[in-house]
Amino acid sequence: MRATGETAALLAQDDKVFLSYHWYNHDKTVYQWDYPRFHPFAMQEGCFHAVMPVEIPSRPGVYYFQADIVQEQVRWFCGTGLLSSEYREVAVE
């Protein structure tokens, strides 16, 4: 995930902006959207580093993981064009 410009500034300055994530089913429909929030550990020149504990889906199968940023009560950043976050395929056994 890469945050730049407005998104990076919000992560650095707004205490209501957090890292989180989503899980999608194999067909890219939402498995579960809302997960715990985490603050980034360090911000330097628009880049952040974080370690997030991730809850794995409970049923075996192929899923897609997507990291995201949320500004509480305002918006999730994936899909806004302000955040580059790829889907990561994960096989759960």
The first five atom37 places (N, CA, C, CB, O) and aatype in JSON, in Angstrom:
{
  "aatype": [12, 1, 0, 16, 7, 6, 16, 0, 0, 10, 10, 0, 5, 3, 3, 11, 19, 13, 10, 15, 18, 8, 17, 18, 2, 8, 3, 11, 16, 19, 18, 5, 17, 3, 18, 14, 1, 13, 8, 14, 13, 0, 12, 5, 6, 7, 4, 13, 8, 0, 19, 12, 14, 19, 6, 9, 14, 15, 1, 14, 7, 19, 18, 18, 13, 5, 0, 3, 9, 19, 5, 6, 5, 19, 1, 17, 13, 4, 7, 16, 7, 10, 10, 15, 15, 6, 18, 1, 6, 19, 0, 19, 6],
  "atom_mask": [
    [1, 1, 1, 1, 1],
    [1, 1, 1, 1, 1],
    [1, 1, 1, 1, 1],
    [1, 1, 1, 1, 1],
    [1, 1, 1, 0, 1],
    [1, 1, 1, 1, 1],
    [1, 1, 1, 1, 1],
    [1, 1, 1, 1, 1],
    [1, 1, 1, 1, 1],
    [1, 1, 1, 1, 1],
    [1, 1, 1, 1, 1],
    [1, 1, 1, 1, 1],
    [1, 1, 1, 1, 1],
    [1, 1, 1, 1, 1],
    [1, 1, 1, 1, 1],
    [1, 1, 1, 1, 1],
    [1, 1, 1, 1, 1],
    [1, 1, 1, 1, 1],
    [1, 1, 1, 1, 1],
    [1, 1, 1, 1, 1],
    [1, 1, 1, 1, 1],
    [1, 1, 1, 1, 1],
    [1, 1, 1, 1, 1],
    [1, 1, 1, 1, 1],
    [1, 1, 1, 1, 1],
    [1, 1, 1, 1, 1],
    [1, 1, 1, 1, 1],
    [1, 1, 1, 1, 1],
    [1, 1, 1, 1, 1],
    [1, 1, 1, 1, 1],
    [1, 1, 1, 1, 1],
    [1, 1, 1, 1, 1],
    [1, 1, 1, 1, 1],
    [1, 1, 1, 1, 1],
    [1, 1, 1, 1, 1],
    [1, 1, 1, 1, 1],
    [1, 1, 1, 1, 1],
    [1, 1, 1, 1, 1],
    [1, 1, 1, 1, 1],
    [1, 1, 1, 1, 1],
    [1, 1, 1, 1, 1],
    [1, 1, 1, 1, 1],
    [1, 1, 1, 1, 1],
    [1, 1, 1, 1, 1],
    [1, 1, 1, 1, 1],
    [1, 1, 1, 0, 1],
    [1, 1, 1, 1, 1],
    [1, 1, 1, 1, 1],
    [1, 1, 1, 1, 1],
    [1, 1, 1, 1, 1],
    [1, 1, 1, 1, 1],
    [1, 1, 1, 1, 1],
    [1, 1, 1, 1, 1],
    [1, 1, 1, 1, 1],
    [1, 1, 1, 1, 1],
    [1, 1, 1, 1, 1],
    [1, 1, 1, 1, 1],
    [1, 1, 1, 1, 1],
    [1, 1, 1, 1, 1],
    [1, 1, 1, 1, 1],
    [1, 1, 1, 0, 1],
    [1, 1, 1, 1, 1],
    [1, 1, 1, 1, 1],
    [1, 1, 1, 1, 1],
    [1, 1, 1, 1, 1],
    [1, 1, 1, 1, 1],
    [1, 1, 1, 1, 1],
    [1, 1, 1, 1, 1],
    [1, 1, 1, 1, 1],
    [1, 1, 1, 1, 1],
    [1, 1, 1, 1, 1],
    [1, 1, 1, 1, 1],
    [1, 1, 1, 1, 1],
    [1, 1, 1, 1, 1],
    [1, 1, 1, 1, 1],
    [1, 1, 1, 1, 1],
    [1, 1, 1, 1, 1],
    [1, 1, 1, 1, 1],
    [1, 1, 1, 0, 1],
    [1, 1, 1, 1, 1],
    [1, 1, 1, 0, 1],
    [1, 1, 1, 1, 1],
    [1, 1, 1, 1, 1],
    [1, 1, 1, 1, 1],
    [1, 1, 1, 1, 1],
    [1, 1, 1, 1, 1],
    [1, 1, 1, 1, 1],
    [1, 1, 1, 1, 1],
    [1, 1, 1, 1, 1],
    [1, 1, 1, 1, 1],
    [1, 1, 1, 1, 1],
    [1, 1, 1, 1, 1],
    [1, 1, 1, 1, 1]
  ],
  "atom_positions": [
    [[0.85, -1.16, 0.0], [0.0, 0.0, 0.0], [0.9, 1.22, 0.0], [-0.97, 0.0, 1.22], [1.9, 1.27, 0.71]],
    [[0.54, 2.21, -0.79], [1.32, 3.44, -0.84], [0.39, 4.62, -0.63], [2.07, 3.57, -2.19], [-0.59, 4.8, -1.36]],
    [[0.71, 5.43, 0.38], [-0.07, 6.63, 0.67], [0.79, 7.85, 0.37], [-0.56, 6.65, 2.15], [1.92, 7.94, 0.84]],
    [[0.24, 8.77, -0.4], [0.97, 10.0, -0.72], [0.03, 11.19, -0.57], [1.55, 9.94, -2.16], [-1.17, 11.02, -0.39]],
    [[0.58, 12.38, -0.65], [-0.22, 13.6, -0.66], [-1.15, 13.71, 0.52], [0.0, 0.0, 0.0], [-0.72, 13.6, 1.67]],
    [[-2.44, 13.92, 0.24], [-3.45, 14.13, 1.27], [-3.52, 12.95, 2.23], [-4.82, 14.36, 0.62], [-3.65, 13.14, 3.44]],
    [[-3.45, 11.73, 1.7], [-3.56, 10.54, 2.53], [-2.4, 10.44, 3.52], [-3.61, 9.29, 1.66], [-2.61, 10.18, 4.7]],
    [[-1.18, 10.64, 3.05], [-0.01, 10.59, 3.93], [-0.08, 11.69, 4.99], [1.29, 10.73, 3.12], [0.27, 11.45, 6.14]],
    [[-0.52, 12.87, 4.61], [-0.63, 13.98, 5.56], [-1.66, 13.65, 6.64], [-1.02, 15.28, 4.83], [-1.44, 13.93, 7.82]],
    [[-2.8, 13.06, 6.25], [-3.81, 12.68, 7.24], [-3.29, 11.62, 8.2], [-5.07, 12.17, 6.54], [-3.54, 11.71, 9.4]],
    [[-2.56, 10.63, 7.69], [-2.0, 9.6, 8.55], [-1.03, 10.19, 9.57], [-1.28, 8.54, 7.72], [-0.97, 9.74, 10.71]],
    [[-0.3, 11.19, 9.15], [0.7, 11.8, 10.03], [0.08, 12.74, 11.05], [1.71, 12.55, 9.21], [0.65, 12.93, 12.13]],
    [[-1.09, 13.34, 10.75], [-1.6, 14.43, 11.58], [-2.96, 14.18, 12.22], [-1.68, 15.64, 10.76], [-3.27, 14.83, 13.22]],
    [[-3.76, 13.29, 11.7], [-5.14, 13.13, 12.18], [-5.24, 11.89, 13.06], [-6.13, 13.03, 10.98], [-4.94, 10.78, 12.61]],
    [[-5.65, 12.06, 14.32], [-5.73, 10.91, 15.23], [-6.96, 10.05, 14.98], [-5.73, 11.4, 16.66], [-7.19, 9.09, 15.72]],
    [[-7.74, 10.36, 13.97], [-8.9, 9.54, 13.59], [-8.67, 8.83, 12.26], [-10.15, 10.4, 13.52], [-9.63, 8.38, 11.63]],
    [[-7.42, 8.73, 11.83], [-7.06, 8.04, 10.6], [-6.2, 6.83, 10.97], [-6.31, 9.0, 9.6], [-5.2, 6.95, 11.67]],
    [[-6.63, 5.66, 10.49], [-6.0, 4.4, 10.89], [-5.75, 3.5, 9.69], [-6.87, 3.68, 11.91], [-6.32, 3.68, 8.62]],
    [[-4.88, 2.52, 9.91], [-4.7, 1.42, 8.97], [-5.68, 0.32, 9.34], [-3.22, 0.9, 8.98], [-5.97, 0.1, 10.51]],
    [[-6.19, -0.38, 8.34], [-7.04, -1.53, 8.56], [-6.96, -2.4, 7.3], [-8.52, -1.11, 8.87], [-6.03, -2.25, 6.51]],
    [[-7.91, -3.3, 7.12], [-7.85, -4.2, 5.96], [-9.22, -4.8, 5.68], [-6.81, -5.31, 6.19], [-10.15, -4.67, 6.47]],
    [[-9.31, -5.47, 4.52], [-10.53, -6.15, 4.09], [-10.16, -7.52, 3.55], [-11.29, -5.31, 3.01], [-9.05, -7.73, 3.06]],
    [[-11.09, -8.47, 3.65], [-10.97, -9.77, 3.01], [-12.09, -9.9, 1.99], [-11.01, -10.93, 4.06], [-13.24, -9.53, 2.24]],
    [[-11.72, -10.46, 0.81], [-12.68, -10.72, -0.25], [-12.68, -12.22, -0.56], [-12.34, -9.88, -1.52], [-11.66, -12.89, -0.41]],
    [[-13.83, -12.74, -1.01], [-13.93, -14.12, -1.45], [-13.19, -14.3, -2.77], [-15.41, -14.53, -1.61], [-12.71, -13.33, -3.37]],
    [[-13.09, -15.56, -3.22], [-12.38, -15.86, -4.48], [-12.96, -15.12, -5.68], [-12.41, -17.35, -4.74], [-12.24, -14.86, -6.64]],
    [[-14.25, -14.78, -5.63], [-14.89, -14.06, -6.74], [-14.87, -12.53, -6.54], [-16.34, -14.53, -6.91], [-15.53, -11.79, -7.26]],
    [[-14.09, -12.08, -5.54], [-13.88, -10.67, -5.2], [-15.11, -9.99, -4.59], [-13.46, -9.91, -6.43], [-15.16, -8.76, -4.52]],
    [[-16.09, -10.78, -4.14], [-17.15, -10.21, -3.32], [-16.61, -10.09, -1.89], [-18.47, -11.1, -3.37], [-15.68, -10.79, -1.52]],
    [[-17.19, -9.21, -1.1], [-16.68, -8.96, 0.24], [-16.94, -10.16, 1.15], [-17.33, -7.69, 0.84], [-18.07, -10.62, 1.28]],
    [[-15.87, -10.65, 1.78], [-15.99, -11.68, 2.82], [-16.26, -11.0, 4.15], [-14.7, -12.57, 2.89], [-17.21, -11.33, 4.85]],
    [[-15.39, -10.04, 4.5], [-15.61, -9.18, 5.66], [-14.86, -7.88, 5.43], [-15.13, -9.87, 6.99], [-13.7, -7.88, 5.0]],
    [[-15.53, -6.77, 5.71], [-15.0, -5.45, 5.41], [-14.32, -4.8, 6.6], [-16.09, -4.56, 4.91], [-13.21, -4.28, 6.48]],
    [[-14.96, -4.84, 7.74], [-14.55, -4.02, 8.88], [-13.71, -4.82, 9.88], [-15.77, -3.44, 9.59], [-14.17, -5.82, 10.43]],
    [[-12.47, -4.37, 10.09], [-11.55, -5.03, 11.02], [-10.96, -3.99, 11.96], [-10.42, -5.78, 10.25], [-11.19, -2.79, 11.78]],
    [[-10.21, -4.43, 12.98], [-9.59, -3.47, 13.92], [-8.74, -2.43, 13.21], [-8.74, -4.21, 14.95], [-8.28, -2.64, 12.08]],
    [[-8.55, -1.31, 13.88], [-7.75, -0.2, 13.34], [-6.4, -0.14, 14.06], [-8.5, 1.15, 13.49], [-6.28, -0.51, 15.22]],
    [[-5.38, 0.33, 13.32], [-4.03, 0.44, 13.84], [-3.41, 1.75, 13.39], [-3.16, -0.76, 13.39], [-3.67, 2.23, 12.28]],
    [[-2.58, 2.34, 14.24], [-1.82, 3.53, 13.85], [-0.53, 3.08, 13.18], [-1.52, 4.43, 15.08], [0.07, 2.09, 13.59]],
    [[-0.09, 3.8, 12.16], [1.23, 3.48, 11.57], [2.31, 3.75, 12.59], [1.48, 4.32, 10.26], [2.18, 4.66, 13.41]],
    [[3.38, 2.97, 12.55], [4.47, 3.12, 13.52], [5.37, 4.3, 13.23], [5.28, 1.87, 13.56], [5.84, 4.96, 14.16]],
    [[5.63, 4.56, 11.97], [6.56, 5.64, 11.64], [6.19, 6.25, 10.3], [8.02, 5.13, 11.62], [5.84, 5.53, 9.36]],
    [[6.27, 7.55, 10.21], [6.04, 8.26, 8.95], [7.31, 9.0, 8.59], [4.82, 9.23, 9.05], [7.86, 9.74, 9.41]],
    [[7.77, 8.81, 7.37], [8.91, 9.56, 6.86], [8.68, 9.85, 5.39], [10.24, 8.78, 7.08], [8.53, 8.94, 4.58]],
    [[8.66, 11.11, 5.05], [8.54, 11.54, 3.66], [7.4, 10.83, 2.93], [9.85, 11.3, 2.92], [7.58, 10.35, 1.81]],
    [[6.23, 10.76, 3.56], [5.06, 10.2, 2.9], [4.98, 8.69, 2.92], [0.0, 0.0, 0.0], [4.05, 8.11, 2.35]],
    [[5.94, 8.02, 3.56], [5.91, 6.56, 3.67], [5.69, 6.16, 5.12], [7.22, 5.93, 3.12], [6.15, 6.86, 6.03]],
    [[5.01, 5.07, 5.34], [4.8, 4.59, 6.7], [5.18, 3.13, 6.79], [3.33, 4.8, 7.13], [5.21, 2.41, 5.79]],
    [[5.46, 2.72, 8.0], [5.78, 1.32, 8.28], [4.86, 0.86, 9.4], [7.29, 1.14, 8.68], [4.68, 1.56, 10.39]],
    [[4.29, -0.3, 9.24], [3.38, -0.82, 10.25], [3.38, -2.33, 10.23], [1.96, -0.28, 10.04], [3.64, -2.96, 9.21]],
    [[3.07, -2.88, 11.36], [2.82, -4.31, 11.48], [1.39, -4.43, 12.02], [3.87, -5.03, 12.43], [1.07, -3.9, 13.08]],
    [[0.55, -5.13, 11.27], [-0.84, -5.29, 11.69], [-1.1, -6.78, 11.93], [-1.84, -4.71, 10.62], [-0.84, -7.6, 11.05]],
    [[-1.62, -7.14, 13.1], [-2.1, -8.51, 13.24], [-3.32, -8.68, 12.34], [-2.45, -8.85, 14.73], [-4.21, -7.83, 12.34]],
    [[-3.35, -9.74, 11.59], [-4.43, -9.95, 10.62], [-5.21, -11.21, 10.99], [-3.87, -10.06, 9.18], [-4.62, -12.27, 11.2]],
    [[-6.52, -11.08, 11.06], [-7.4, -12.22, 11.31], [-7.65, -12.94, 9.99], [-8.75, -11.75, 11.96], [-8.15, -12.34, 9.04]],
    [[-7.3, -14.22, 9.94], [-7.44, -15.03, 8.73], [-8.89, -15.54, 8.64], [-6.42, -16.22, 8.72], [-9.47, -15.88, 9.67]],
    [[-9.48, -15.61, 7.44], [-10.82, -16.19, 7.31], [-10.88, -17.6, 7.92], [-11.23, -16.25, 5.83], [-9.9, -18.35, 7.87]],
    [[-12.01, -17.93, 8.49], [-12.15, -19.19, 9.24], [-12.38, -20.42, 8.36], [-13.28, -19.07, 10.22], [-12.13, -21.54, 8.8]],
    [[-12.86, -20.22, 7.15], [-13.13, -21.35, 6.25], [-12.01, -21.5, 5.23], [-14.49, -21.17, 5.53], [-11.46, -20.51, 4.76]],
    [[-11.64, -22.77, 4.88], [-10.63, -22.98, 3.85], [-11.08, -22.39, 2.52], [-10.31, -24.47, 3.69], [-12.28, -22.34, 2.22]],
    [[-10.12, -21.96, 1.73], [-10.43, -21.46, 0.4], [-9.43, -20.41, -0.04], [0.0, 0.0, 0.0], [-8.46, -20.14, 0.66]],
    [[-9.69, -19.84, -1.2], [-8.84, -18.77, -1.74], [-9.53, -17.45, -1.47], [-8.58, -18.97, -3.29], [-10.71, -17.27, -1.78]],
    [[-8.79, -16.52, -0.9], [-9.31, -15.2, -0.54], [-8.35, -14.14, -1.06], [-9.49, -15.07, 1.0], [-7.23, -14.43, -1.47]],
    [[-8.83, -12.91, -1.05], [-7.99, -11.77, -1.4], [-7.95, -10.81, -0.23], [-8.5, -11.07, -2.68], [-8.98, -10.44, 0.33]],
    [[-6.75, -10.41, 0.13], [-6.51, -9.47, 1.23], [-6.22, -8.1, 0.64], [-5.32, -9.95, 2.14], [-5.51, -7.99, -0.36]],
    [[-6.77, -7.05, 1.24], [-6.47, -5.69, 0.81], [-6.28, -4.8, 2.04], [-7.6, -5.14, -0.1], [-7.19, -4.65, 2.86]],
    [[-5.1, -4.21, 2.15], [-4.84, -3.23, 3.2], [-5.56, -1.94, 2.81], [-3.31, -2.99, 3.4], [-5.72, -1.65, 1.63]],
    [[-5.97, -1.16, 3.81], [-6.7, 0.07, 3.54], [-6.45, 1.07, 4.66], [-8.21, -0.2, 3.39], [-5.88, 0.73, 5.7]],
    [[-6.86, 2.28, 4.45], [-6.79, 3.35, 5.44], [-8.21, 3.87, 5.63], [-5.8, 4.51, 4.99], [-8.95, 4.02, 4.66]],
    [[-8.57, 4.14, 6.88], [-9.9, 4.66, 7.18], [-9.78, 5.95, 7.96], [-10.74, 3.62, 7.97], [-9.01, 6.05, 8.92]],
    [[-10.54, 6.95, 7.54], [-10.72, 8.19, 8.3], [-12.09, 8.03, 8.94], [-10.6, 9.52, 7.38], [-13.11, 8.16, 8.27]],
    [[-12.1, 7.75, 10.24], [-13.33, 7.39, 10.95], [-14.47, 8.37, 10.68], [-13.07, 7.31, 12.44], [-14.31, 9.59, 10.72]],
    [[-15.63, 7.79, 10.39], [-16.87, 8.53, 10.13], [-16.8, 9.4, 8.87], [-17.2, 9.39, 11.32], [-17.69, 10.22, 8.64]],
    [[-15.74, 9.21, 8.05], [-15.62, 10.01, 6.83], [-15.51, 9.11, 5.6], [-14.4, 10.94, 6.91], [-16.36, 9.18, 4.71]],
    [[-14.46, 8.25, 5.53], [-14.26, 7.44, 4.32], [-13.19, 6.37, 4.53], [-13.87, 8.33, 3.14], [-12.32, 6.48, 5.39]],
    [[-13.3, 5.35, 3.7], [-12.23, 4.39, 3.48], [-11.51, 4.88, 2.23], [-12.77, 2.9, 3.32], [-12.15, 5.43, 1.32]],
    [[-10.22, 4.69, 2.16], [-9.45, 5.27, 1.06], [-9.33, 4.39, -0.17], [-8.09, 5.61, 1.54], [-9.11, 4.91, -1.27]],
    [[-9.48, 3.06, -0.04], [-9.4, 2.24, -1.26], [-10.57, 2.64, -2.16], [-9.44, 0.7, -0.92], [-11.69, 2.84, -1.69]],
    [[-10.31, 2.75, -3.41], [-11.37, 3.14, -4.34], [-11.55, 4.64, -4.51], [0.0, 0.0, 0.0], [-12.36, 5.06, -5.33]],
    [[-10.8, 5.46, -3.76], [-10.94, 6.91, -3.9], [-9.92, 7.5, -4.88], [-10.79, 7.58, -2.54], [-10.06, 8.64, -5.31]],
    [[-8.89, 6.71, -5.23], [-7.82, 7.21, -6.07], [-6.71, 7.88, -5.26], [0.0, 0.0, 0.0], [-5.69, 8.28, -5.82]],
    [[-6.92, 8.0, -3.95], [-5.91, 8.61, -3.08], [-4.97, 7.58, -2.46], [-6.59, 9.4, -1.97], [-4.04, 7.94, -1.74]],
    [[-5.2, 6.32, -2.74], [-4.42, 5.25, -2.13], [-4.21, 4.14, -3.14], [-5.12, 4.71, -0.86], [-5.15, 3.72, -3.82]],
    [[-2.99, 3.67, -3.23], [-2.68, 2.53, -4.08], [-2.57, 1.3, -3.18], [-1.35, 2.77, -4.9], [-1.62, 1.19, -2.4]],
    [[-3.52, 0.38, -3.29], [-3.52, -0.83, -2.47], [-3.96, -2.0, -3.33], [-4.44, -0.67, -1.23], [-5.07, -2.01, -3.86]],
    [[-3.09, -2.98, -3.48], [-3.38, -4.13, -4.32], [-4.04, -5.25, -3.53], [-2.11, -4.64, -4.97], [-3.88, -5.34, -2.31]],
    [[-4.78, -6.11, -4.24], [-5.3, -7.33, -3.66], [-4.15, -8.33, -3.59], [-6.51, -7.9, -4.48], [-3.33, -8.41, -4.5]],
    [[-4.09, -9.08, -2.5], [-3.09, -10.14, -2.35], [-3.85, -11.46, -2.18], [-2.14, -9.87, -1.12], [-4.64, -11.62, -1.25]],
    [[-3.6, -12.4, -3.08], [-4.26, -13.7, -3.01], [-3.68, -14.51, -1.87], [-4.13, -14.46, -4.33], [-2.46, -14.59, -1.71]],
    [[-4.54, -15.13, -1.07], [-4.13, -15.95, 0.07], [-4.94, -17.24, 0.06], [-4.32, -15.17, 1.43], [-6.17, -17.2, -0.02]],
    [[-4.27, -18.37, 0.14], [-4.95, -19.66, 0.25], [-5.0, -20.05, 1.72], [-4.24, -20.77, -0.6], [-3.96, -20.13, 2.38]],
    [[-6.2, -20.29, 2.22], [-6.4, -20.69, 3.61], [-6.72, -22.18, 3.61], [-7.54, -19.85, 4.3], [-7.65, -22.63, 2.93]],
    [[-5.96, -22.93, 4.38], [-6.17, -24.4, 4.44], [-6.88, -24.8, 5.69], [-4.85, -25.14, 4.35], [-7.13, -25.98, 5.9]]
  ]
}
